[in-house]
């Protein structure tokens, strides 16, 4: 049997707590948690044609590069 390897900051106890949280959650609580995650985010989920994926990825890369430059300049 192999030993469990956890990500940094995680251990068996933390994993058990997360499992217990989701196993004890009602369906309504799960839905509320999912909806809250979307409400609190600066991101949205959209449906786009598969043919546009590469163009959208290019736009995202350009946006991120632009904001990284602005942040770097502001931190100087």
N, C-alpha and C positions, 0 to 999 in steps of 0.2 A: 504494500500500500504506500502511496506517495504522500508526502507531507503537504498540507495546504500552504500556499504562498499568497499573502494578502498584499494589496497595494499599500504604499506608505500611509501611515496614519490609521490603518485598519487592523483589526484583530478578530479573533473568533467571537468574542463577546459583542463587538459592534455589529458583526454580520448577523448574529442571532437576534439582536435588537431590531435590526431592519426587517428581517424575516417576520418577526413577531408583529411588528407594526402593520405590515401589509396583510398578514393572515388574519389579524383581528379587526381590520377595517371593514366597515359596512360598504355596500355598493354605493350608497349616497355619499359617504365620506370619500371614497375613491374618486368619484366623479368631481366632487368639490375640489379635491386636491389637484386633479388634472386641470380643471378650469382655472384655478388660481395660478397655476404655473404659467399658463398662457397670458393671463391678465397682467402679471407682474413683469413680463419679459419685454425687452426692446426689440424682439424678433417676432416675425409672423410666419405662418406656414401658408404657402400658396401652391396652387396646382398650375403647372405650366406644361406646354407640349414638350415632349422628350427632345424634339429637334432643336429646342432653344436652350437646352442645358449648358452647352459650351459657351454660348453668348452670355448667359446669366453669370456663369462662373467667372468669365473675363471681367464683367462689370463689377462683381464683388471684389475681385483681386485689385482692380484699379481703385475702388473705393477704400479698401483697407490700406493700400500703399499710400494713398493721399492722406488718410487720417494718421498713419504712423509718422509721416513726415511732419505734419502739423504738431503732433504731440512732441516729437523730438525737438522741434524748434521752440516750442513753448517751455520745455524743460531746460533749455540752455540758459 
